Each structure stands twice: as C-alpha cells, then as structure tokens.
C-alpha cells in the first residue's frame, strides 16, 4: 500500500469486507478494524516507508489482506511524486484467532505506548491496541519494523456481552 493517510481507510474497508465474508462476529471485526487503523495511522505518521512502490521487486508481496495487490507506482495524494510502500497483512487461523501486521521502514524511535496528558490530542493508539488485543509486539528486521497484534474472538465476544450486561444493569438502576 502507499505510505499515506488514504491507505488507512482502504485497508479498513478491505479488512471489514474480508472478515465479514468469513462470518466473524461483529465485535471481533470492530476491534480488528480499530487496531489496524491505529497501527497504520502510527506507521504513516511516524515511520519511513519501506521503498517506493515502483521499486519493489516482483518477489516482494504488497498486500491488503490476503488477496488484493496494491497498485504499483501509486501517486501520493499530497504531491506529484511516488509514495513509498507499507506492507499490511492479516491472517485468520483455524481456531478463530486473528493476527494483524503493519510493516514499514522504521522510525527514529521504537513503537511504544505513550502516556499522554488528559488534554493531549493524540498518543493513545498503542494503549488502545493493548486493551483490545490479546497480545501485540514489534519485530525488527534490516530496514523494516513490523508492529503486530493478535485477537481472539472469544475475548471480543466476552467483552461485548459484558458491555451489554453493564448497559442493562445501568438501565435497570435508573428505571
């Protein structure tokens, strides 16, 4: 995918469509889409691209999900130049668990959850990922960094049930 903010919405739509076709529970899809949005937004904001899309070797696989190749040589919306690329991957396993990954060219600092003040406009993305995912982490390789997150459907379903029960309980107390 091109290294730019427009890629976030494209990846979200593709992930939602892919997981919907696989009949994943809505709570899992919503959590996965939010996590992917946070990972991609951070990558676009803080990290370098992997390479110009036009320069990627045919052996390099640039994917949105598991099956839709990115346009090679896509133009950046901000300027009349070619964008560098990001790798966006997700994998659904037989037990229903899901792994999301975003690979970029790395940044000056390593991805870490921030501790923003109450009035800060940002800095909460990796904390959100940490709350929603069963696990997340960072893998380094020469010239690239991959931030990944894992989800288990039963955790999201349990969370959704708890939220409904809490909502019902609050309604009963106010009635």
ROKOLDREN-787516 format. One record per atom (N, C-alpha, C): residue in one letter; chain; z, y, x; residue number from 1. Coordinates in pm, 1 decimal, decimal comma. Example, Ala and Ser with C-alpha at 12.3 -4.5 7.8 and 13.67 -1.06 7.14 Angstrom:
<sites>
a	A	780,0	-569,0	1319,0	1
a	A	780,0	-450,0	1230,0	1
a	A	780,0	-330,0	1320,0	1
s	A	708,0	-225,0	1285,0	2
s	A	714,0	-106,0	1367,0	2
s	A	787,0	3,0	1290,0	2
</sites>
This chain:
<sites>
x	A	0,0	-117,0	84,3	1
x	A	0,0	0,0	0,0	1
x	A	0,0	123,6	89,0	1
x	A	-53,2	232,7	40,5	2
x	A	-43,7	357,2	116,4	2
x	A	101,8	402,3	128,6	2
x	A	134,9	464,9	239,2	3
x	A	269,1	517,0	264,9	3
x	A	278,4	652,8	195,5	3
x	A	323,7	652,9	72,3	4
x	A	335,4	777,0	-2,7	4
x	A	401,4	754,0	-136,6	4
x	A	452,0	860,9	-197,1	5
x	A	527,9	850,1	-321,6	5
x	A	451,2	786,6	-437,3	5
x	A	320,7	803,1	-443,6	6
x	A	243,2	745,2	-553,4	6
x	A	251,3	592,2	-553,8	6
x	A	276,0	532,1	-439,1	7
x	A	285,1	386,2	-429,3	7
x	A	405,7	330,3	-503,8	7
x	A	509,8	412,0	-519,7	8
x	A	631,4	364,6	-585,8	8
x	A	601,4	324,8	-729,5	8
x	A	533,1	409,4	-804,5	9
x	A	504,8	377,2	-944,7	9
x	A	406,0	261,7	-957,3	9
x	A	310,5	254,0	-865,8	10
x	A	214,3	143,1	-868,1	10
x	A	287,8	10,7	-847,3	10
x	A	375,2	4,6	-749,7	11
x	A	449,5	-118,2	-721,2	11
x	A	543,7	-154,6	-835,8	11
x	A	609,6	-53,4	-893,5	12
x	A	699,7	-80,1	-1007,6	12
x	A	623,6	-143,4	-1123,0	12
x	A	508,5	-85,2	-1156,6	13
x	A	429,4	-140,1	-1268,4	13
x	A	385,7	-283,5	-1239,2	13
x	A	339,1	-308,0	-1116,7	14
x	A	292,8	-442,4	-1081,7	14
x	A	407,3	-543,7	-1086,3	14
x	A	524,4	-504,8	-1035,1	15
x	A	640,6	-593,9	-1037,7	15
x	A	682,3	-622,6	-1181,8	15
x	A	690,2	-518,2	-1264,9	16
x	A	727,7	-537,4	-1405,6	16
x	A	629,8	-630,8	-1475,5	16
x	A	500,6	-610,5	-1451,5	17
x	A	398,3	-695,7	-1512,7	17
x	A	410,9	-839,8	-1462,6	17
x	A	425,2	-857,7	-1331,7	18
x	A	433,5	-990,9	-1272,4	18
x	A	556,0	-1066,9	-1324,5	18
x	A	671,1	-1003,1	-1324,8	19
x	A	792,7	-1070,8	-1371,9	19
x	A	789,2	-1093,9	-1522,7	19
x	A	728,5	-1001,0	-1596,0	20
x	A	713,2	-1019,6	-1741,1	20
x	A	626,7	-1140,5	-1773,0	20
x	A	517,6	-1157,5	-1697,9	21
x	A	429,7	-1273,7	-1716,9	21
x	A	503,2	-1404,3	-1687,5	21
x	A	603,0	-1396,9	-1603,9	22
x	A	682,2	-1516,0	-1569,1	22
x	A	804,3	-1531,4	-1659,0	22
x	A	811,4	-1445,5	-1762,7	23
x	A	916,3	-1450,3	-1864,2	23
x	A	1057,1	-1438,7	-1806,5	23
x	A	1070,8	-1350,5	-1708,5	24
x	A	1203,2	-1322,0	-1652,6	24
x	A	1282,0	-1240,1	-1754,5	24
x	A	1413,5	-1257,6	-1759,1	25
x	A	1495,5	-1178,3	-1851,6	25
x	A	1481,0	-1028,7	-1822,8	25
x	A	1485,7	-948,3	-1929,9	26
x	A	1468,7	-803,8	-1915,9	26
x	A	1567,3	-742,7	-1817,1	26
x	A	1691,1	-790,9	-1817,0	27
x	A	1791,9	-735,0	-1725,9	27
x	A	1752,3	-757,6	-1580,1	27
x	A	1695,4	-872,0	-1550,1	28
x	A	1651,1	-902,6	-1413,4	28
x	A	1532,9	-813,5	-1376,7	28
x	A	1438,3	-800,2	-1468,4	29
x	A	1321,2	-716,5	-1442,9	29
x	A	1365,1	-571,9	-1417,6	29
x	A	1453,3	-520,5	-1501,8	30
x	A	1500,1	-382,2	-1485,3	30
x	A	1570,0	-362,8	-1350,9	30
x	A	1657,5	-456,3	-1314,1	31
x	A	1727,1	-446,5	-1184,8	31
x	A	1628,0	-454,3	-1069,2	31
x	A	1532,5	-546,6	-1079,0	32
x	A	1434,1	-564,1	-971,3	32
x	A	1348,5	-438,2	-955,2	32
x	A	1306,2	-379,8	-1066,3	33
x	A	1223,4	-259,3	-1060,4	33
x	A	1301,8	-143,2	-999,4	33
x	A	1428,0	-129,5	-1036,4	34
x	A	1510,0	-22,6	-979,1	34
x	A	1531,1	-43,1	-828,8	34
x	A	1559,7	-166,3	-789,7	35
x	A	1578,8	-195,9	-647,0	35
x	A	1450,7	-166,2	-568,6	35
x	A	1337,3	-214,2	-618,2	36
x	A	1211,2	-189,8	-548,5	36
x	A	1182,9	-39,8	-539,1	36
x	A	1211,5	34,2	-645,0	37
x	A	1193,1	180,1	-643,0	37
x	A	1276,1	244,3	-533,0	37
x	A	1400,4	202,4	-521,0	38
x	A	1488,9	259,3	-418,6	38
x	A	1439,5	225,1	-278,1	38
x	A	1402,3	99,0	-256,1	39
x	A	1356,3	57,9	-123,7	39
x	A	1227,9	130,9	-83,9	39
x	A	1133,9	139,7	-177,1	40
x	A	1007,6	206,7	-147,6	40
x	A	1026,1	357,0	-129,4	40
x	A	1106,9	417,5	-213,8	41
x	A	1132,0	562,1	-201,8	41
x	A	1193,4	594,7	-66,0	41
x	A	1290,5	514,5	-24,2	42
x	A	1352,1	536,2	107,0	42
x	A	1249,4	521,9	218,4	42
x	A	1165,3	420,5	207,2	43
x	A	1064,0	397,3	309,5	43
x	A	967,2	515,6	317,9	43
x	A	922,0	563,1	203,8	44
x	A	827,8	675,7	202,2	44
x	A	892,5	804,0	253,1	44
x	A	1020,5	820,5	224,0	45
x	A	1088,6	944,8	261,5	45
x	A	1132,7	947,5	408,4	45
x	A	1183,9	834,4	458,1	46
x	A	1248,5	835,7	589,0	46
x	A	1174,4	762,9	700,1	46
x	A	1087,2	669,5	666,5	47
x	A	1027,9	583,5	769,7	47
x	A	882,6	619,2	799,4	47
x	A	837,0	570,9	912,7	48
x	A	697,4	585,9	951,3	48
x	A	615,5	474,9	883,8	48
x	A	486,7	499,8	864,2	49
x	A	400,8	391,7	812,7	49
x	A	379,7	285,9	920,2	49
x	A	336,3	170,0	878,2	50
x	A	304,5	62,3	972,9	50
x	A	182,6	96,8	1056,0	50
x	A	73,6	131,4	989,8	51
x	A	-53,1	162,4	1055,8	51
x	A	-142,8	224,5	951,1	51
x	A	-252,4	283,7	995,3	52
x	A	-350,0	330,3	897,4	52
x	A	-405,3	208,3	825,3	52
x	A	-418,3	217,0	693,8	53
x	A	-469,0	102,2	618,6	53
x	A	-605,2	57,5	669,9	53
x	A	-688,5	152,3	707,4	54
x	A	-822,3	117,5	756,9	54
x	A	-816,7	41,7	888,1	54
x	A	-706,2	56,2	964,1	55
x	A	-695,0	-10,4	1094,0	55
x	A	-629,0	-146,9	1086,3	55
x	A	-575,9	-184,1	969,3	56
x	A	-509,8	-313,5	959,4	56
x	A	-611,3	-424,9	977,3	56
x	A	-573,5	-521,1	1055,6	57
x	A	-657,5	-636,2	1083,5	57
x	A	-671,3	-720,4	957,0	57
x	A	-780,6	-790,2	942,3	58
x	A	-801,1	-877,9	826,9	58
x	A	-692,1	-984,3	816,9	58
x	A	-627,1	-1018,0	928,3	59
x	A	-519,7	-1116,6	922,9	59
x	A	-394,8	-1057,5	861,3	59
x	A	-381,8	-923,4	864,2	60
x	A	-267,2	-858,0	802,0	60
x	A	-287,3	-862,1	650,9	60
x	A	-186,6	-901,6	580,5	61
x	A	-196,1	-908,7	436,1	61
x	A	-119,0	-792,0	377,6	61
x	A	-188,5	-705,9	308,4	62
x	A	-125,7	-593,0	242,2	62
x	A	-124,0	-627,9	94,3	62
x	A	-6,7	-647,7	39,6	63
x	A	4,5	-695,6	-97,4	63
x	A	91,5	-605,1	-182,1	63
x	A	59,0	-599,6	-307,3	64
x	A	151,0	-550,1	-408,9	64
x	A	183,6	-676,3	-486,2	64
x	A	305,1	-724,2	-472,9	65
x	A	338,5	-851,9	-533,8	65
x	A	269,5	-963,2	-458,5	65
x	A	225,3	-1063,5	-530,3	66
x	A	172,9	-1181,3	-464,7	66
x	A	22,0	-1191,6	-466,7	66
x	A	-46,7	-1100,9	-538,4	67
x	A	-187,9	-1128,9	-553,4	67
x	A	-281,5	-1009,4	-560,1	67
x	A	-234,9	-885,9	-556,8	68
x	A	-326,1	-772,2	-572,0	68
x	A	-339,3	-696,4	-440,9	68
x	A	-451,6	-710,8	-370,6	69
x	A	-466,4	-642,0	-243,2	69
x	A	-473,8	-490,8	-261,8	69
x	A	-416,5	-418,7	-167,2	70
x	A	-421,7	-272,6	-168,9	70
x	A	-560,8	-227,1	-128,7	70
x	A	-596,2	-108,2	-167,2	71
x	A	-723,3	-50,1	-126,3	71
x	A	-716,0	-11,7	20,0	71
x	A	-806,2	-60,7	98,6	72
x	A	-811,0	-22,4	238,8	72
x	A	-875,1	115,6	250,4	72
x	A	-820,4	196,6	338,9	73
x	A	-876,5	329,5	359,8	73
x	A	-844,0	426,6	247,8	73
x	A	-737,4	398,7	171,3	74
x	A	-699,6	488,9	62,6	74
x	A	-662,5	625,7	119,9	74
x	A	-696,8	729,4	47,8	75
x	A	-664,4	864,3	93,8	75
x	A	-527,0	905,0	46,5	75
x	A	-454,9	977,7	131,3	76
x	A	-325,2	1032,6	93,4	76
x	A	-346,9	1138,3	-13,0	76
x	A	-262,6	1143,9	-115,2	77
x	A	-279,4	1247,2	-216,1	77
x	A	-248,5	1387,2	-161,7	77
x	A	-163,0	1397,1	-59,8	78
x	A	-121,4	1526,6	-8,7	78
x	A	-226,1	1591,9	79,9	78
x	A	-311,8	1515,2	140,9	79
x	A	-406,0	1572,5	236,3	79
x	A	-533,1	1488,9	238,5	79
x	A	-634,6	1544,9	298,8	80
x	A	-760,9	1473,2	308,2	80
x	A	-763,9	1391,0	436,6	80
x	A	-672,1	1294,7	444,6	81
x	A	-663,3	1207,5	561,9	81
x	A	-619,6	1069,3	512,9	81
x	A	-633,0	970,3	597,1	82
x	A	-594,0	836,1	556,2	82
x	A	-445,0	815,1	574,1	82
x	A	-388,5	739,6	481,8	83
x	A	-245,3	708,7	486,0	83
x	A	-221,0	587,0	574,0	83
x	A	-101,0	578,4	624,3	84
x	A	-56,9	456,2	688,2	84
x	A	-10,1	361,7	579,1	84
x	A	16,3	238,5	616,2	85
x	A	49,6	139,1	516,2	85
x	A	194,6	96,1	513,0	85
x	A	230,0	34,1	404,7	86
x	A	357,8	-32,5	382,7	86
x	A	326,1	-171,8	332,0	86
x	A	412,0	-265,8	360,4	87
x	A	399,7	-398,5	300,6	87
x	A	505,9	-409,4	192,6	87
x	A	464,4	-448,3	74,3	88
x	A	555,2	-467,4	-38,1	88
x	A	537,4	-611,4	-83,8	88
x	A	647,7	-685,0	-83,6	89
x	A	640,2	-826,8	-121,3	89
x	A	755,2	-862,1	-213,2	89
x	A	730,1	-957,5	-300,7	90
x	A	838,3	-1020,0	-373,9	90
x	A	805,0	-1166,0	-393,2	90
x	A	910,2	-1243,8	-402,9	91
x	A	892,4	-1387,8	-416,8	91
x	A	994,0	-1440,0	-516,4	91
x	A	946,5	-1517,0	-611,4	92
x	A	1030,3	-1579,6	-711,7	92
x	A	1044,3	-1727,0	-675,4	92
x	A	1168,0	-1775,2	-670,7	93
x	A	1195,3	-1913,8	-631,8	93
x	A	1220,5	-2000,4	-754,7	93
x	A	1214,6	-2130,6	-736,6	94
x	A	1232,4	-2226,6	-845,1	94
x	A	1364,2	-2213,1	-918,3	94
x	A	1469,5	-2170,7	-850,8	95
x	A	1600,0	-2155,7	-915,9	95
x	A	1611,8	-2022,8	-990,9	95
x	A	1502,4	-1944,2	-993,3	96
x	A	1503,7	-1816,6	-1064,4	96
x	A	1544,6	-1698,6	-979,0	96
x	A	1584,6	-1724,2	-853,7	97
x	A	1621,2	-1611,9	-767,8	97
x	A	1494,6	-1539,4	-721,4	97
x	A	1512,4	-1414,3	-688,3	98
x	A	1401,0	-1326,5	-655,4	98
x	A	1434,8	-1250,5	-528,1	98
x	A	1338,9	-1239,4	-437,4	99
x	A	1355,6	-1159,8	-316,5	99
x	A	1250,8	-1050,0	-317,0	99
x	A	1294,3	-927,5	-288,2	100
x	A	1207,5	-810,7	-279,0	100
x	A	1211,2	-761,1	-134,8	100
x	A	1096,1	-720,4	-80,3	101
x	A	1090,8	-672,3	57,7	101
x	A	997,2	-552,9	68,7	101
x	A	1037,7	-455,6	150,3	102
x	A	951,2	-343,5	185,9	102
x	A	953,9	-333,3	338,2	102
x	A	836,2	-339,2	399,1	103
x	A	823,8	-330,7	544,3	103
x	A	749,1	-202,9	579,9	103
x	A	806,3	-127,6	675,4	104
x	A	744,6	-3,3	720,4	104
x	A	751,3	3,0	872,0	104
x	A	714,5	115,1	927,1	105
x	A	712,6	132,1	1071,9	105
x	A	845,5	173,6	1131,7	105
x	A	951,2	174,8	1053,5	106
x	A	1083,5	209,4	1102,7	106
x	A	1106,3	359,5	1106,2	106
x	A	1228,5	396,5	1137,5	107
x	A	1268,8	537,0	1142,1	107
x	A	1358,1	558,7	1262,9	107
x	A	1403,3	679,4	1279,9	108
x	A	1492,2	712,4	1390,2	108
x	A	1626,2	641,1	1373,3	108
x	A	1671,4	629,0	1249,7	109
x	A	1798,2	561,4	1221,8	109
x	A	1773,7	434,1	1142,6	109
x	A	1872,0	346,5	1145,0	110
x	A	1865,7	221,1	1070,6	110
x	A	1907,2	246,2	925,2	110
x	A	1843,2	179,5	828,1	111
x	A	1882,0	198,2	688,3	111
x	A	2027,4	155,5	664,4	111
x	A	2108,8	248,8	617,4	112
x	A	2249,5	224,6	585,6	112
x	A	2285,6	299,1	458,9	112
x	A	2377,0	244,8	378,7	113
x	A	2421,4	320,4	261,2	113
x	A	2490,1	449,4	306,0	113
x	A	2461,9	557,3	235,9	114
x	A	2522,8	686,9	267,2	114
x	A	2648,3	705,6	182,8	114
x	A	2723,3	806,8	216,6	115
x	A	2840,8	844,9	138,2	115
x	A	2823,1	990,3	94,5	115
x	A	2737,5	1009,6	-7,4	116
x	A	2708,3	1146,5	-48,9	116
x	A	2825,9	1208,7	-124,3	116
x	A	2832,5	1340,1	-121,1	117
x	A	2934,0	1409,4	-200,0	117
x	A	2893,4	1401,2	-347,3	117
x	A	2983,7	1437,1	-435,2	118
x	A	2954,1	1432,7	-578,8	118
x	A	2839,2	1524,7	-616,8	118
x	A	2819,3	1630,3	-541,8	119
x	A	2713,8	1726,1	-574,2	119
x	A	2583,3	1700,6	-500,4	119
x	A	2579,0	1601,5	-413,6	120
x	A	2455,7	1570,4	-339,1	120
x	A	2346,7	1525,2	-434,7	120
x	A	2223,9	1564,3	-402,8	121
x	A	2110,0	1528,8	-487,3	121
x	A	2053,5	1391,2	-455,6	121
x	A	2094,1	1331,0	-345,2	122
x	A	2040,7	1200,7	-306,9	122
x	A	2142,7	1123,3	-226,5	122
x	A	2095,6	1015,7	-163,3	123
x	A	2182,1	937,6	-76,7	123
x	A	2251,5	820,6	-142,1	123
x	A	2214,0	788,1	-265,0	124
x	A	2280,8	680,4	-337,4	124
x	A	2198,0	552,4	-347,8	124
x	A	2073,5	556,0	-299,1	125
x	A	1980,2	445,4	-318,6	125
x	A	2027,5	310,7	-268,9	125
x	A	2070,9	302,1	-144,1	126
x	A	2113,8	172,3	-91,0	126
x	A	2246,9	127,4	-151,0	126
x	A	2328,8	221,2	-195,9	127
x	A	2451,3	182,7	-267,9	127
x	A	2415,5	119,7	-401,7	127
x	A	2315,2	174,5	-468,3	128
x	A	2266,7	116,5	-594,2	128
x	A	2212,0	-23,3	-568,0	128
x	A	2132,0	-36,8	-463,1	129
x	A	2077,8	-168,5	-426,5	129
x	A	2192,8	-266,6	-402,9	129
x	A	2295,0	-222,5	-330,3	130
x	A	2410,3	-308,7	-301,5	130
x	A	2484,7	-353,4	-425,4	130
x	A	2488,8	-269,0	-527,4	131
x	A	2556,7	-305,1	-653,1	131
x	A	2474,2	-401,7	-737,4	131
x	A	2343,7	-386,2	-735,8	132
x	A	2257,4	-468,3	-821,3	132
x	A	2217,4	-601,5	-758,5	132
x	A	2198,9	-602,5	-627,8	133
x	A	2151,6	-723,4	-558,9	133
x	A	2267,6	-816,0	-525,8	133
x	A	2238,0	-944,4	-518,3	134
x	A	2340,1	-1040,2	-473,8	134
x	A	2357,3	-1031,2	-322,9	134
x	A	2251,7	-986,4	-253,6	135
x	A	2256,3	-965,5	-108,5	135
x	A	2141,1	-873,5	-72,3	135
x	A	2158,1	-800,5	37,6	136
x	A	2047,7	-720,4	89,7	136
x	A	2068,8	-704,6	239,4	136
x	A	1962,5	-668,1	309,3	137
x	A	1975,5	-653,1	453,1	137
x	A	1852,2	-591,2	515,9	137
x	A	1855,4	-586,8	647,4	138
x	A	1748,0	-525,1	724,9	138
x	A	1707,1	-622,8	834,5	138
x	A	1575,6	-644,8	849,2	139
x	A	1520,8	-726,3	957,8	139
x	A	1433,5	-637,1	1044,5	139
x	A	1450,7	-649,6	1174,5	140
x	A	1369,7	-572,8	1268,3	140
x	A	1270,3	-664,8	1337,5	140
x	A	1153,8	-610,4	1362,9	141
x	A	1051,8	-676,7	1443,9	141
x	A	984,4	-565,4	1523,7	141
x	A	913,7	-597,8	1628,9	142
x	A	848,8	-491,9	1707,4	142
x	A	759,2	-403,8	1620,1	142
x	A	790,3	-275,0	1616,0	143
x	A	709,3	-179,0	1541,1	143
x	A	727,4	-179,8	1391,5	143
x	A	824,7	-254,7	1341,2	144
x	A	844,2	-257,6	1196,7	144
x	A	987,5	-291,6	1157,7	144
x	A	1021,6	-249,2	1039,2	145
x	A	1153,0	-276,6	981,1	145
x	A	1130,1	-322,4	837,3	145
x	A	1198,1	-430,1	799,3	146
x	A	1190,7	-479,7	662,4	146
x	A	1328,1	-468,2	599,6	146
x	A	1334,1	-401,3	485,7	147
x	A	1457,1	-397,3	406,3	147
x	A	1432,3	-490,1	288,7	147
x	A	1524,8	-583,1	266,9	148
x	A	1507,3	-683,8	163,2	148
x	A	1630,4	-685,4	71,4	148
x	A	1609,2	-736,5	-47,9	149
x	A	1717,9	-753,9	-144,1	149
x	A	1691,5	-880,9	-223,1	149
x	A	1798,5	-951,1	-256,9	150
x	A	1788,1	-1075,1	-334,3	150
x	A	1860,2	-1056,6	-467,1	150
x	A	1803,1	-1113,7	-570,8	151
x	A	1860,3	-1109,1	-705,9	151
x	A	1871,5	-1250,0	-760,4	151
x	A	1975,9	-1274,1	-833,1	152
x	A	1990,7	-1399,3	-906,7	152
x	A	1994,1	-1364,2	-1054,5	152
x	A	1909,6	-1426,1	-1135,9	153
x	A	1902,3	-1391,2	-1277,6	153
x	A	2035,6	-1403,3	-1351,3	153
x	A	2113,9	-1504,3	-1319,3	154
x	A	2239,9	-1522,0	-1393,1	154
x	A	2335,2	-1404,9	-1370,5	154
x	A	2328,6	-1341,4	-1254,1	155
x	A	2414,9	-1225,2	-1229,0	155
x	A	2374,3	-1108,5	-1318,7	155
x	A	2244,1	-1082,7	-1328,8	156
x	A	2196,3	-972,8	-1412,6	156
x	A	2224,2	-1001,1	-1559,7	156
x	A	2204,4	-1126,1	-1603,1	157
x	A	2232,0	-1160,3	-1742,1	157
x	A	2380,6	-1145,1	-1772,0	157
x	A	2465,9	-1188,5	-1679,1	158
x	A	2610,9	-1176,7	-1696,6	158
x	A	2650,0	-1029,7	-1705,9	158
x	A	2588,6	-946,9	-1622,4	159
x	A	2615,3	-803,7	-1622,3	159
x	A	2573,1	-740,9	-1755,3	159
x	A	2456,9	-782,3	-1806,1	160
x	A	2408,7	-730,3	-1933,6	160
x	A	2501,5	-771,9	-2047,2	160
x	A	2549,2	-898,1	-2047,2	161
x	A	2643,3	-944,1	-2150,3	161
x	A	2773,1	-865,7	-2143,0	161
x	A	2823,6	-843,2	-2021,7	162
x	A	2947,6	-767,5	-2004,3	162
x	A	2933,1	-626,3	-2057,4	162
x	A	2817,7	-565,7	-2030,8	163
x	A	2793,0	-429,6	-2077,9	163
x	A	2788,9	-425,2	-2230,1	163
x	A	2723,0	-524,2	-2292,7	164
x	A	2717,8	-528,4	-2439,4	164
x	A	2857,0	-547,0	-2498,2	164
x	A	2936,4	-636,6	-2437,3	165
x	A	3072,3	-658,7	-2486,4	165
x	A	3157,6	-533,2	-2471,1	165
x	A	3144,0	-466,5	-2357,5	166
x	A	3220,1	-343,4	-2334,0	166
x	A	3178,6	-236,6	-2434,1	166
x	A	3050,8	-226,2	-2462,5	167
x	A	2998,9	-130,0	-2558,0	167
x	A	3052,1	-161,7	-2699,1	167
x	A	3050,1	-289,6	-2735,9	168
x	A	3101,3	-331,3	-2866,6	168
x	A	3250,0	-303,6	-2878,3	168
x	A	3323,9	-329,2	-2768,9	169
x	A	3467,7	-306,1	-2767,7	169
x	A	3498,5	-157,1	-2784,4	169
x	A	3423,4	-70,3	-2718,8	170
x	A	3443,5	73,1	-2732,4	170
x	A	3413,0	119,0	-2874,7	170
x	A	3307,2	62,4	-2934,0	171
x	A	3272,6	95,9	-3071,1	171
x	A	3380,7	55,2	-3169,2	171
x	A	3442,0	-62,1	-3146,0	172
x	A	3548,4	-110,8	-3234,0	172
x	A	3672,4	-21,7	-3224,3	172
x	A	3701,9	28,1	-3103,2	173
x	A	3818,1	114,8	-3084,7	173
x	A	3798,4	250,9	-3149,6	173
x	A	3675,0	299,7	-3152,2	174
x	A	3651,4	432,3	-3209,0	174
x	A	3635,1	428,9	-3360,5	174
x	A	3616,0	310,6	-3417,3	175
x	A	3594,3	299,4	-3562,3	175
x	A	3722,6	301,7	-3640,9	175
</sites>
